[in-house]
Amino acid sequence: MKAEKRLLEILLQKSFKYSEEPVFKLVSGRMSNYYINCKTTTLDPEAMLLIGHLFYQKVKPFHIHAIGGLTLGADPIAFATAMVSGMQDDAINAFVVRKKAKEHGLMKWIEGNVREGDRVVIVDDVVTTGQSTIDAIDRARESNLHVMKAIALVDRQEGGRENIERKEIPFEAVFTREDLMSLYKRS
């Protein structure tokens, strides 16, 4: 659990902001007391390596072909996990789900080395309502990929888990808002 502890410290230092008053505007338009910008963590070299190892351990039992999610939040997580899997001689491909279909060529929603019938895991950096994860699940299913699970780096604990699980997909988060708040209060 040393890797998880260190990754939580990096998340708190680089990605977590808190205010007694709700000053942070979320994608939904709602105001919040805290903001979690995981990109500053997922794009950090130390954190990227930790993320790759942690996510690889979580997906390894599923014997998946690929890992990915909606661009941009999922990309560094999927890439780090794929790279670590290659270091373990257990190659898991990464894929990217576009926010809109490509408008030329094959007009694909999904880019990467995946084929119909492949077993995949959908990842995301932060889950609030779960909509980005759900969009990625829907695109993957439309491409005839078999979605085994969804995993987020952080669950804000605002209904996303429940929304994702309504799609009949198991959901797991490495960390929750409670984990970050608990560390924040101790520091």
C-alpha positions as CSV (number, residue, x, y, z in Angstrom):
1,M,0.0,0.0,0.0
2,K,3.0,2.2,0.0
3,A,2.4,3.2,-3.7
4,E,-1.2,4.1,-2.9
5,K,-0.2,6.2,0.1
6,R,2.4,8.1,-2.0
7,L,-0.1,8.6,-4.9
8,L,-2.7,10.0,-2.5
9,E,0.0,12.4,-1.2
10,I,0.7,13.6,-4.8
11,L,-3.0,14.0,-5.5
12,L,-3.4,16.1,-2.4
13,Q,-0.4,18.2,-3.2
14,K,-1.0,18.7,-7.0
15,S,-4.7,18.2,-7.7
16,F,-6.8,18.9,-4.7
17,K,-8.2,22.3,-3.8
18,Y,-10.6,23.1,-0.9
19,S,-12.5,26.1,0.3
20,E,-14.9,26.6,3.2
21,E,-17.2,28.4,0.7
22,P,-18.3,26.7,-2.6
23,V,-16.1,28.7,-5.0
24,F,-15.3,26.0,-7.6
25,K,-17.6,25.7,-10.6
26,L,-18.0,22.1,-11.9
27,V,-18.7,20.9,-15.4
28,S,-22.3,20.5,-14.3
29,G,-22.4,24.2,-13.5
30,R,-22.9,23.4,-9.8
31,M,-20.6,25.1,-7.3
32,S,-18.5,23.0,-4.9
33,N,-16.2,23.4,-1.9
34,Y,-13.5,21.3,-3.5
35,Y,-12.0,20.8,-6.9
36,I,-9.9,17.8,-8.1
37,N,-7.9,18.4,-11.2
38,C,-6.3,15.0,-11.7
39,K,-4.4,16.0,-14.9
40,T,-1.6,17.6,-12.8
41,T,-1.2,14.3,-11.1
42,T,-1.8,11.9,-14.0
43,L,0.8,13.8,-16.1
44,D,3.4,13.8,-13.3
45,P,6.2,11.3,-14.0
46,E,6.3,9.8,-10.5
47,A,2.5,9.6,-10.2
48,M,2.3,8.2,-13.7
49,L,4.5,5.3,-12.8
50,L,2.5,4.7,-9.6
51,I,-0.8,4.9,-11.5
52,G,0.5,2.4,-14.1
53,H,1.4,-0.1,-11.5
54,L,-1.7,0.3,-9.4
55,F,-4.1,0.1,-12.3
56,Y,-2.2,-2.8,-13.8
57,Q,-2.7,-4.8,-10.6
58,K,-6.4,-4.0,-10.6
59,V,-7.0,-5.1,-14.2
60,K,-4.6,-8.0,-14.4
61,P,-7.2,-10.5,-13.0
62,F,-9.6,-9.7,-15.8
63,H,-7.2,-10.8,-18.6
64,I,-8.2,-7.8,-20.7
65,H,-7.0,-6.9,-24.2
66,A,-7.1,-3.2,-23.7
67,I,-7.7,-0.3,-21.3
68,G,-9.0,3.2,-22.1
69,G,-11.7,5.7,-21.7
70,L,-13.0,9.1,-22.8
71,T,-10.2,11.5,-23.8
72,L,-8.6,13.5,-22.0
73,G,-9.0,12.3,-18.4
74,A,-8.6,8.6,-19.2
75,D,-5.6,8.9,-21.5
76,P,-2.6,9.2,-19.1
77,I,-4.1,6.4,-16.9
78,A,-4.6,4.0,-19.9
79,F,-1.1,4.8,-21.4
80,A,0.6,4.3,-18.0
81,T,-1.1,1.0,-17.4
82,A,-0.4,-0.2,-20.9
83,M,3.3,0.7,-20.5
84,V,3.6,-1.1,-17.1
85,S,1.8,-4.1,-18.6
86,G,4.5,-4.2,-21.3
87,M,7.2,-4.1,-18.7
88,Q,5.6,-7.2,-17.1
89,D,5.6,-9.0,-20.5
90,D,1.8,-9.0,-20.3
91,A,0.8,-6.5,-23.0
92,I,-2.5,-4.7,-22.5
93,N,-3.2,-2.2,-25.3
94,A,-4.4,1.3,-24.7
95,F,-7.3,3.0,-26.5
96,V,-8.9,6.4,-26.7
97,V,-12.6,7.2,-26.9
98,R,-13.1,10.4,-28.8
99,K,-15.7,13.0,-27.5
100,K,-17.1,13.0,-31.0
101,A,-16.6,10.7,-34.0
102,K,-13.8,11.4,-36.4
103,E,-15.2,13.4,-39.3
104,H,-13.0,11.8,-42.0
105,G,-11.4,8.5,-42.9
106,L,-13.1,5.7,-41.0
107,M,-15.1,8.1,-38.8
108,K,-14.3,6.1,-35.7
109,W,-15.1,6.9,-32.1
110,I,-12.3,4.7,-30.7
111,E,-8.6,4.8,-31.6
112,G,-6.2,2.1,-30.7
113,N,-5.4,-1.6,-31.1
114,V,-8.8,-3.0,-30.2
115,R,-11.1,-5.3,-32.2
116,E,-14.7,-6.4,-31.8
117,G,-15.1,-8.9,-28.9
118,D,-12.0,-7.6,-27.0
119,R,-12.3,-7.6,-23.2
120,V,-11.7,-4.0,-22.0
121,V,-11.6,-1.9,-18.8
122,I,-12.9,1.7,-18.9
123,V,-10.9,4.2,-16.8
124,D,-11.3,7.8,-15.8
125,D,-9.5,10.3,-13.7
126,V,-12.4,11.7,-11.7
127,V,-15.9,10.5,-11.4
128,T,-18.6,13.0,-10.3
129,T,-21.9,12.0,-12.0
130,G,-20.1,9.3,-14.0
131,Q,-21.2,10.7,-17.4
132,S,-17.8,10.6,-19.1
133,T,-17.3,7.0,-18.0
134,I,-20.8,6.1,-19.1
135,D,-20.2,7.8,-22.5
136,A,-17.0,5.7,-22.9
137,I,-18.9,2.5,-21.9
138,D,-21.6,3.3,-24.5
139,R,-19.0,3.9,-27.2
140,A,-17.1,0.7,-26.3
141,R,-20.3,-1.3,-26.4
142,E,-21.3,0.2,-29.7
143,S,-18.0,-1.0,-31.0
144,N,-18.7,-4.5,-29.7
145,L,-16.1,-4.4,-27.0
146,H,-16.8,-6.4,-23.9
147,V,-16.6,-4.0,-20.9
148,M,-15.4,-5.9,-17.8
149,K,-15.2,-3.0,-15.3
150,A,-14.8,0.7,-14.8
151,I,-12.1,2.1,-12.6
152,A,-11.6,5.7,-11.6
153,L,-8.6,7.3,-9.9
154,V,-10.9,9.4,-7.7
155,D,-14.6,9.1,-6.9
156,R,-16.1,12.4,-5.7
157,Q,-18.9,10.3,-4.1
158,E,-21.7,12.3,-5.8
159,G,-23.7,9.6,-7.5
160,G,-21.3,8.5,-10.2
161,R,-20.7,5.0,-8.9
162,E,-24.4,4.4,-8.8
163,N,-25.0,5.8,-12.3
164,I,-22.2,3.6,-13.7
165,E,-23.4,0.5,-11.9
166,R,-26.9,1.1,-13.5
167,K,-25.1,0.2,-16.8
168,E,-24.4,-3.2,-15.2
169,I,-20.7,-2.5,-15.0
170,P,-18.8,-3.1,-11.8
171,F,-17.1,0.1,-10.6
172,E,-14.1,0.7,-8.4
173,A,-12.2,3.8,-7.4
174,V,-8.6,3.9,-6.2
175,F,-9.4,6.9,-4.0
176,T,-12.5,8.8,-2.8
177,R,-13.3,12.3,-1.8
178,E,-13.3,11.1,1.8
179,D,-9.7,9.8,1.4
180,L,-8.5,13.2,0.1
181,M,-10.4,15.1,2.8
182,S,-9.1,12.9,5.5
183,L,-5.5,13.5,4.4
184,Y,-6.2,17.2,3.9
185,K,-7.4,17.5,7.5
186,R,-4.3,15.7,8.8
187,S,-1.9,17.9,6.9
